Amino acid sequence: MAETPSAGSRSAAAGALRCGVCGTESRHPPFRPAPPEQAPDLDLRPGEPVRSSMARWLQQCPACGYAAPDITRAHPAAAEAVRAAPFRALLQDSTTPPLARRFLAWALVLEETGALHAAAEATLHAAWVADDLGRPDLARAWRLDAVALWRGGPPLDAEQTVRIIDALRRAEAWEDAASTAESLGLTDPAEAVAQVVALERRLIEAQDSGRHTVASALPPPSRRPHVSHQRIAARGEGFWARLKRLFGGP
């Protein structure tokens, strides 16, 4: 990403930020999420109160449409992505809910920069918006798009693969979900990952495409800090193990 902008890149007016792509100034209140008090979903959507704060996770420039957690920062390829036809078409697509468009816009920028796993995450966030709006058609499509982005990026670790399994299950891609879960199980994953995979396999067998939380698979309490907290894991420590350590699991 680009260097942190100098003081000159921010307007003297309180809260005004200068877009890192087009230079337009706009106001965006700062967002510092409180620690989640409830367990995350199996796809790691955070629990409340963070769960209901999605409208504040990204900023978006009102002029060029660039969306990012901090629009004052822009990868050199971001401007090209924002000018490209897919991005402009997305902004004009009235059939896509506005908040989902924001996450998909960020996903397009990330994809253009080659950050495919991050683009998958942003696309999954759009699916969460569709969940909240009662649009299972959109949620399924965007989960499958997220899976394609994850699989198109660097090699996946066990924890990322668990999220793919959950996305496939939620999208009712039963055969792919079952074969992916079986393949991961054969790798002898860490105990916590194995517990989640076992739950996913039971849900797949029952053709249950509903929302389930990590607490269904791991001993409570199980909560995950939201991605915007930017917590850094200890080297070599997987997330599921870290989740247990952070929140009192055995």
C-alpha positions as CSV (number, residue, x, y, z in Angstrom):
1,M,0.0,0.0,0.0
2,A,1.0,3.6,-0.4
3,E,2.8,5.5,2.4
4,T,0.7,7.0,5.1
5,P,-0.4,10.4,3.8
6,S,1.1,13.6,5.2
7,A,-0.8,16.1,7.2
8,G,-1.3,18.0,4.0
9,S,-3.3,15.2,2.5
10,R,-6.0,15.8,5.1
11,S,-8.2,18.9,5.1
12,A,-7.9,21.2,8.0
13,A,-11.6,20.7,8.4
14,A,-12.2,18.1,11.0
15,G,-13.0,14.7,9.6
16,A,-12.3,15.6,5.9
17,L,-10.1,13.0,4.1
18,R,-8.5,13.4,0.7
19,C,-9.1,10.4,-1.7
20,G,-5.9,8.6,-2.6
21,V,-7.2,8.1,-6.1
22,C,-8.8,11.3,-7.3
23,G,-8.0,13.8,-4.5
24,T,-11.6,14.7,-3.7
25,E,-12.2,15.5,0.0
26,S,-15.0,14.0,1.9
27,R,-15.9,13.4,5.6
28,H,-15.8,10.0,7.2
29,P,-16.2,9.6,10.9
30,P,-13.4,7.4,12.5
31,F,-14.4,3.8,13.3
32,R,-12.9,1.9,16.2
33,P,-14.9,-1.3,16.7
34,A,-15.6,-2.5,20.2
35,P,-14.5,-6.1,21.0
36,P,-17.1,-8.6,19.9
37,E,-19.1,-10.0,22.8
38,Q,-20.6,-13.0,20.9
39,A,-19.0,-15.9,19.0
40,P,-18.3,-15.5,15.3
41,D,-19.9,-17.5,12.6
42,L,-18.1,-20.4,11.2
43,D,-17.0,-18.2,8.3
44,L,-15.6,-15.8,10.9
45,R,-18.2,-13.1,10.6
46,P,-17.8,-11.4,14.0
47,G,-20.4,-11.4,16.7
48,E,-22.1,-8.4,18.1
49,P,-21.6,-5.6,18.5
50,V,-19.2,-5.6,15.6
51,R,-21.6,-7.7,13.5
52,S,-24.0,-4.8,13.0
53,S,-21.4,-2.2,12.2
54,M,-20.6,-3.2,8.6
55,A,-21.7,0.1,7.2
56,R,-18.7,1.7,8.9
57,W,-16.0,-0.8,7.9
58,L,-15.2,0.9,4.6
59,Q,-15.0,4.5,3.4
60,Q,-16.0,5.4,-0.1
61,C,-15.1,8.5,-2.2
62,P,-18.3,10.2,-3.4
63,A,-16.5,11.4,-6.6
64,C,-14.7,8.4,-8.1
65,G,-16.2,5.6,-6.0
66,Y,-12.9,4.3,-4.6
67,A,-13.7,2.2,-1.5
68,A,-11.2,1.1,1.2
69,P,-10.8,1.0,4.9
70,D,-8.9,4.2,4.5
71,I,-9.4,6.0,1.2
72,T,-6.4,8.3,1.8
73,R,-4.2,5.3,1.0
74,A,-4.2,3.7,-2.4
75,H,-2.1,1.1,-4.1
76,P,-0.6,2.4,-7.4
77,A,-3.0,0.0,-9.3
78,A,-6.1,1.4,-7.5
79,A,-6.6,4.3,-9.9
80,E,-6.5,1.9,-12.9
81,A,-9.0,-0.4,-11.2
82,V,-11.3,2.5,-10.5
83,R,-11.2,3.7,-14.1
84,A,-11.8,0.2,-15.5
85,A,-15.2,-0.8,-17.0
86,P,-16.1,-3.5,-14.4
87,F,-15.7,-0.9,-11.6
88,R,-17.7,1.7,-13.4
89,A,-20.4,-0.8,-14.2
90,L,-20.6,-1.9,-10.6
91,L,-21.2,1.6,-9.4
92,Q,-24.1,2.0,-11.8
93,D,-25.6,-1.4,-11.0
94,S,-28.8,-0.5,-9.1
95,T,-29.7,-4.2,-8.6
96,T,-26.8,-4.5,-6.2
97,P,-27.5,-3.2,-2.6
98,P,-25.5,-0.1,-1.9
99,L,-23.5,-1.5,1.0
100,A,-22.7,-4.6,-0.9
101,R,-21.5,-2.5,-3.9
102,R,-19.0,-0.8,-1.5
103,F,-17.5,-4.1,-0.5
104,L,-17.5,-5.4,-4.1
105,A,-15.8,-2.2,-5.2
106,W,-13.0,-2.8,-2.6
107,A,-12.8,-6.4,-3.8
108,L,-12.3,-5.2,-7.4
109,V,-9.4,-2.9,-6.4
110,L,-7.8,-5.7,-4.3
111,E,-8.2,-8.1,-7.2
112,E,-6.5,-5.6,-9.6
113,T,-3.5,-5.4,-7.1
114,G,-3.2,-9.1,-7.0
115,A,-4.4,-9.5,-3.4
116,L,-6.8,-12.3,-4.3
117,H,-7.3,-13.6,-0.7
118,A,-8.2,-10.1,0.5
119,A,-10.5,-9.7,-2.5
120,A,-12.2,-13.0,-1.4
121,E,-12.7,-11.6,2.1
122,A,-14.3,-8.4,0.8
123,T,-16.6,-10.4,-1.5
124,L,-17.6,-12.6,1.4
125,H,-18.5,-9.4,3.3
126,A,-20.8,-8.5,0.4
127,A,-22.4,-11.9,0.9
128,W,-23.0,-11.0,4.6
129,V,-24.8,-7.9,3.5
130,A,-27.0,-10.0,1.3
131,D,-27.7,-12.3,4.3
132,D,-28.9,-9.4,6.3
133,L,-31.1,-8.2,3.5
134,G,-32.7,-11.6,3.0
135,R,-31.2,-12.0,-0.5
136,P,-30.0,-15.7,-0.6
137,D,-29.6,-15.5,-4.3
138,L,-26.9,-12.8,-4.0
139,A,-25.4,-14.3,-1.0
140,R,-24.9,-17.7,-2.8
141,A,-23.4,-16.0,-5.8
142,W,-21.0,-13.9,-3.9
143,R,-19.9,-16.8,-1.7
144,L,-19.0,-18.8,-4.8
145,D,-17.2,-15.8,-6.2
146,A,-15.2,-15.6,-2.9
147,V,-14.3,-19.2,-3.1
148,A,-13.0,-18.7,-6.7
149,L,-10.8,-15.8,-5.5
150,W,-9.4,-17.8,-2.6
151,R,-8.6,-20.7,-4.8
152,G,-7.1,-18.5,-7.4
153,G,-4.6,-16.9,-5.0
154,P,-1.6,-18.3,-3.1
155,P,-1.8,-21.8,-1.5
156,L,-4.4,-22.0,1.2
157,D,-3.8,-23.0,4.8
158,A,-6.1,-25.2,6.8
159,E,-8.0,-22.3,8.4
160,Q,-8.7,-20.6,5.0
161,T,-9.9,-23.9,3.7
162,V,-12.4,-24.2,6.6
163,R,-13.8,-20.9,5.5
164,I,-14.1,-22.2,1.9
165,I,-16.0,-25.2,3.2
166,D,-18.4,-23.0,5.1
167,A,-18.9,-20.7,2.0
168,L,-19.6,-23.7,-0.2
169,R,-22.0,-25.2,2.4
170,R,-23.9,-21.8,2.8
171,A,-24.1,-21.6,-1.0
172,E,-25.5,-25.2,-1.2
173,A,-22.6,-26.4,-3.2
174,W,-22.9,-29.7,-1.4
175,E,-20.6,-32.0,-3.5
176,D,-17.7,-29.4,-3.5
177,A,-18.2,-28.7,0.2
178,A,-18.1,-32.4,1.1
179,S,-15.1,-33.2,-1.0
180,T,-13.2,-30.2,0.3
181,A,-14.0,-31.1,3.9
182,E,-12.9,-34.7,3.2
183,S,-9.6,-33.6,1.7
184,L,-8.9,-31.3,4.6
185,G,-9.7,-34.0,7.1
186,L,-7.1,-36.3,5.5
187,T,-4.3,-33.8,6.2
188,D,-4.5,-34.5,9.9
189,P,-5.2,-30.8,10.8
190,A,-4.8,-29.3,14.3
191,E,-7.4,-30.4,16.8
192,A,-9.4,-27.2,16.8
193,V,-9.6,-27.1,13.0
194,A,-10.6,-30.8,13.0
195,Q,-13.5,-30.0,15.4
196,V,-14.8,-27.3,13.0
197,V,-14.4,-29.6,10.0
198,A,-16.3,-32.3,11.8
199,L,-19.2,-30.0,12.4
200,E,-19.1,-28.8,8.8
201,R,-19.3,-32.4,7.6
202,R,-22.3,-33.1,9.7
203,L,-24.0,-29.9,8.5
204,I,-23.2,-30.8,4.9
205,E,-24.6,-34.3,5.3
206,A,-27.8,-32.8,6.6
207,Q,-27.8,-30.2,3.8
208,D,-28.0,-27.5,6.4
209,S,-27.1,-24.2,4.7
210,G,-27.8,-22.1,7.7
211,R,-25.7,-19.9,9.9
212,H,-23.8,-21.6,12.7
213,T,-21.2,-20.2,15.1
214,V,-17.7,-21.2,16.1
215,A,-19.2,-21.9,19.6
216,S,-21.1,-24.8,18.0
217,A,-17.8,-26.6,17.3
218,L,-15.4,-25.3,19.9
219,P,-15.8,-25.1,23.7
220,P,-17.2,-21.7,24.8
221,P,-16.4,-18.9,25.1
222,S,-15.3,-18.4,21.4
223,R,-15.1,-14.9,20.0
224,R,-12.9,-13.4,17.3
225,P,-11.6,-9.9,17.2
226,H,-12.8,-8.1,14.1
227,V,-10.4,-7.9,11.2
228,S,-10.2,-4.1,11.7
229,H,-8.6,-4.6,15.0
230,Q,-5.5,-5.7,13.1
231,R,-4.3,-8.1,15.8
232,I,-1.2,-10.0,14.8
233,A,-0.9,-13.7,15.6
234,A,2.1,-15.2,17.2
235,R,4.4,-16.7,14.6
236,G,3.3,-20.2,13.7
237,E,0.1,-20.0,15.7
238,G,-3.1,-20.9,13.9
239,F,-6.2,-18.8,14.3
240,W,-8.4,-21.6,15.9
241,A,-5.7,-22.2,18.5
242,R,-5.3,-18.5,19.0
243,L,-9.0,-18.2,19.5
244,K,-8.9,-20.7,22.3
245,R,-5.9,-19.0,23.9
246,L,-7.4,-15.5,23.7
247,F,-10.8,-16.4,25.0
248,G,-10.2,-19.0,27.7
249,G,-10.7,-22.2,25.8
250,P,-8.7,-25.3,26.9
